[in-house]
Amino acid sequence: MNPAKSASLNFLRALPKAELHLHIEGTLEPELLFELARKHAITLPYPDVASLRRAYQFGSLQAFLDVYYQGVQVLRDADDFYALTQAYLAHARADGVIHVELFFDPQSHMERGIALTTVFAGLTRALDEARHETGLTYHLIPCFLRHLSAAAAMQTLEALLPFRALFVAVGLDSSERDHPPSKFTAVFERARAEGLLTVAHAGEEGPPEYIWQALDLLHVARIDHGVNCASDAALCQRLAATRVPLTVCPLSNVKLGVFPDMAAHNLKRLLDQRLCITLNADDPAYFGGYLLDNYAAAQDALGLTRNDMIQLARNSIEAAFLSDADKRPWLRKLELEGFPD
C-alpha cells in the first residue's frame, strides 16, 4: 500500500463512526458458516469455502436473499449467535466503530424453532463483553420480514415484547419489490404504542413512493437505503428539510446491481443536497466489505473530500438512537482540527 493510501485509511479509521444498518446474520463469513455446519452436522449445498464464495454473485436482492437464508440455517444455539456477533465486533473495533445499532431477523430463527431467548442471549453476551472491554455501545433492532404476512409480523412483535428492555426499535427488511410499507401500517402503529422507534428499508429496489409510505404511514425515524429518493425532487427536499437519515450501503448497492459501479453511486449528490447520509456495511460477509471498506470505496470512487468524510461520520453519530449527552463527546471529536493531516 502506498503511503498516501495508508494515510487516508488511517484518517478514515480514526473517525468515530456509528454503524446503523448492519444485519448480524449478514456478517456470517463462509469459514464460520462451515464451522457451525460441522458442529451441527448440517450438510451444505457447497463443498467448500471457495465454492460458497463463488456463489456470492448476485444480480438482485432476491438472489442474495436465497443464499443468505441458506446460511442462517447453521445458527442454532446461543453460542452460535455469540460467535457470530463476536466476529463482527472484531471488524467493528478495527474500523473505528464506536456505536452499532444491530439488525436481526427473529422470524428467520423462530420459524426454525429457535427461541428468542437463545437469540438475545448470544447477541447480548457478545455485545455486553465489547461494551465492558472497549466502551463500544449498542442497540438492537429486530426486523420484520416483509415477504411474510403482516399477521406474521404482528405475531412476531407480540413474541418480542417480553424482551422489550433489550431493543429500542423495530425495522422492516427482506424483499422490497411488491411489499410496500403500507402492508405493515398496523404493526408499526402497535410498535410505536409500545414506545418503540421505527425504521424501514425503502427505496433500494422499491420506488420513491415506498419512502413516502415509510415516512407517512410507518412514521420511521430513519430510512434504510433510500437511494431511489433521487428521482423525486419533492422527496429529496423533504428529507433535507427534516434531516431524516438515510442509512446508505454503497458496496451492497453495487453488489446487488442498484448501481453499475461505485462511480455511478448517487450518495455524493445526495450529500451535496444536504440530506443526512450515513455509510454502513449492510451484509458485509456477502457484499465484500465492512464499514471502513465502504468509507474507503466511496471516497476513492466519488472523489469525496476530507470534509465529506467527516460529515458522513458526523451524520452517523447524529442519526444514532443515542442521547444528546452520549453523542456530544463524539461530535466534539469530529471537529476538523481533531484530525490533522
N, C-alpha and C positions, 0 to 999 in steps of 0.2 A: 504494500500500500504506500502510495506516495505521501510525503509529509503534509501536503495541503489537504488531502482526503482524510488523513488521520486526524488533523487538527479540527476539521469540520465535524467528524464523528464525535470527537471528544466534546466539542461545543454542544452538539445535539444531545449527547448523553447527559451532560451536566444540567441541562434544562429540567427543572422539576416538572413532571408531567402526570396527569391523571389519565387513566385508560377507562373509557366509558362505554365501549362497545366491544366486548370480549366474551365469546361463548366458550365456557370452560371445556365443553365436550369437543370443541374445535381446536383445542390445543393438544389433542391426543396424537402424539408423534408415532410413526409406524413401529419404532423399536419398543415403546411401551405397550402399544396395542398387541404386538406379538407376545410380549412377556406376559400380559394378562390373559391372553388367549391360552397360552400354555398352562398357566396357573389354574384356569377353569376348564381345561380340556375342551376348548372350543376349536372347531376346525374352520379356518378362514378360507374364503374363496381365492386366496392368493398364496403362492408357495413360499414367498419370502418378502423381506422388506423392500428390496429393489423393485419387485413386480408391483407391489402396492403403491409405491411412489409413482411408478409409471401410470397408474390409474388416475393420478391427480391432474388430469387434463379435462377441464370442464368447459363445455360450450354454453352452459346455462346454469341458473340457480338450482333447478331440479336435478340436473346431472350431478352436481356437487352433493345435494342432499341425499341422493341414493347411496353414495359412498359413505357419507357422514353417518347415516343411521345404521349402516352395517357396523361401523366402528364402535358405536355406542354399546353394542351387544356385549362387549367384554367388561363393561363396568358393572360389577356385581355386588361388592361389599364396601364397607366404609373405608377400608384400606386402599381400595382401588381409587376411590374419589380423592382420598388424601394424597396418594402418589401422583395422580393427575394434576391436582392443584399445586402441589409442591414443585413439580417440574415447571409449570407455568411461572410460578413465583421466582424461580431462579432466573428466568429470562427477564421478568419484570425488574428485578433488582439490577441486573446488568444493563438495562436500558434506561434507568433513571426514573422508573415509575414510582411515585410516592403515594398514590391512591388508586385503587381499582374498584370499579363497580361491575361486578362479575355476573353475567347472564348464565342461567342454566335452564334446561328443559325438563321440568318434572314429569310431563306426560311421557317422554321417551323412556323414562325409568319406571314409572308407575305401571305402565301397560305391560312391562316385563315382570311385574311382581316385586319390584324393588321398592321398599318402604321409604317414604320421605325422611323418616328418622335416620336411615342409613345415608342418604344423600347429604343431608345437612351435617351429620356427624363428621363425614370425611372432609367436606369442604371447609367447615369452620375450624376443624383441628389444624389444618394446614395454614389457614389464614390467620388464626389467632397466634400460632407459632411465629409467623412472619411479623405480625404486629409487635409481639414481645421482643423479637430478636433484632428487627431492623426499623421499627416505627412505621412501617407501611400500614396505611389504613384501608378499610374496605367497606363496601356494602354489597349485599346480594340482591339480585333481581331475577326471580323466576319468570319465565316467559311462556305464554300460551302458544301452541302450535296452530297456526291459522288454517292449515289444511284440514284440521279436525273441526268438529262442530262447535258452535257457541255453547251448546249444552255441556259438551265435554269440558270446555274452558271453565264454565261456571262450577262444575263438579270439582275441577282441579283447584279453583280458588277456595272452595269450601274445605278441601283437604289441606290447603296451605295455611289457612287461618289459625289453626292451633300453634303454628310456628311463627306467628306474626312478629314476635320480637326479633326474629333473625333476618328479616328482609325489610327493605324500605319502599319498594316499588314493584310493580308488575310490568311486563313487557309483552310484545307480540312479535313473533318471528315465523320462520319457515316460508313456504311457497307464497309469494305475494300475488302472483297473477290469479285473477278470478276469486280472490279472497279479500274483499275490501275491508277497511277498518270498521265500516258501519255494521258489519256482521257481529261485532263484539261490543256494541254500544252498552248493552245491559250489564255485561261482565265488568267493564271498566267503570260503569256507574257504581256498581256494588263495591269494587275495589276502592274507589275514592271515598265511599261512605265509611269504609273501614280505616280511613286515614292514610291510605297508600298513595304514593305518587305513581304516575303512569308515564310510560314511554312506548314507542311503537316503531317497528320497521315500516317505512313508507317511502315511495318514490325511488326505489332501487330498480326493480323491474316494472313496478306499477307507475301509473300516470300521476301528474301533479294533483289530480282530484283526490287521490288517496292521502296525500299530505294534508289537504284541506279537511278531509274527514277526520284524520287523526287529531288535528287541532281542535275542530269544532264539535266533534261527537265524542271522542275519547279524552279530550282535554289534556293532552300529553304535555309534559314539561320539556321533553326533548324528542326530536325526530331522529331515528336511527337510519343512516344512509341519507336519503332526501335529495340526492344529486339531481333527480329529474325536475326539481323545482325550477331549474334554469330556463325551462321553456315557458314559464308563466311569470310574466313581469310583475303582476299584482301580488302573486305569492311571494316572490323574492322581496318585494317592498315590505310586505307584512313581516316576513321573517327577519329582515334587517331592523325594522322598527321595534319589534318585540324582543329581539335577541333570543328567540327560541333556538337552542343549539341544534346543529346537525352533526351527528357522530359519523363522520365520513371515514371510509376504509379503502384507501387508494389501491393497495395491492389486490385486495379482494375484488374491487370493481373491475380491474383489468383481467384478473384470472377468470372471472365469470362473464366477460365479454360486454360489460356495461360500457366500457371504453376500449377501443382497439389497442391502445398502449398508454403508458403513463403520460406521455407528452400531450395526449388528447384530453386528459382529465380536466374537469372544469373547476377544481377546488380553488385554484388561484383566482379565477374570475369571480367566484362566489365570495372569496375572502376580500377581494377588492370592492365588492358591493356592500361591504360591512356586515355580511352575515357572520354569525357566530359558528365558525367551522372548527371542529376538533378532529384530530387524527387518531385512528385506532386500528387494531390488527384483525378484528372480526374472528376468523378461524385460522390462526397463523400456521398450524401444522399442515393445512391443506392449501394455503394460498402463498406460501413461500416467504413469510417474514413476520417477525414480531414488531413491536411498536417502533423501536429505533430504525428498523429496516424501512418501515413506512415513512418515517420522517426523512430519512436519507434519500429514498427513491423519489419522493415528491420534490424535495429540494433540488436534486440533480436534474430531473426531467423538466421541471416547470420554472427553473430559474428563481426559486424563492429566495428572498433576501434574508439576511440575519434578523431584521426586524419582523419579517413574516413568520419566521420560525419561533421567535419569542412570542409573537401574538398567538400563534397556534397553541403553544404551551399555556399561555395565559388563559386562552379560551377554555382549555380543558379543565383548569382549576375553577374558573368562574362557573362552568356548566355542571360541576360535580354537585352531588347532593350532600355537601358539607355545610356546616355553619359558617357564617361570615368570620367568626373568630378563628376557625380552623383554616380557612382559606387565606387569611391575612398574611401569615408569615411566608407562605409560598409565593403569593403575589408580590410581596416586597422583594423576595429573592430574584424575581423575574425582571426587576428593573434593569434597564440596559447596562448600567455601569457595573452590575454584578457579574457580567460575563465578558471580561476583556479578551481581546484577540490573543 
